[in-house]
Amino acid sequence: MTKVLVVEDIPLNMELILDICMAMNFIADGASNGEEAVKMTQREQYDLIIMDIEMPIMDGITATKIIKKNPAYANIPVVVLTAYAMKGDRERFLSQGCDDYIAKPIDVPSFMKKMEKYRKE
């Protein structure tokens, strides 16, 4: 079963993403900032990380870079989930170590389709 870490500081967004993950039969945990996400990845092994960018304490790019330095996470996909949706934002985040990109607001069918490609049996 796919184990997902959702990193999101807005409770309503967190609830929606966790609900979608559960509906897809993923096991999902939540972290409210990048620092918390880094600590969780030191204790648990996840198959996928869904990472917000703009968060208090530690932003998503900084957290992604720290997480990816851990050999156990070097090849674990990090999907950026962000309101940054201007031309060039996707490429900017991918060039900073993220593996995929989803713009907010979340389109649930598109989000689910994208998550399918990360499903582990």
Buried (B, 14 or more C-beta within 10 A) or exposed (E): EBBBBBBBBBEEBBEBBBEBBEEBEBEBBBBBBBBBBBEBBEEEEBBBBBBBBEBEEBBBBBBBBBBBEEEEBEEBBBBBBBBBEEEEBBEBBEEBBBBBBBBBEBEEEEBBEBBEEBEEE
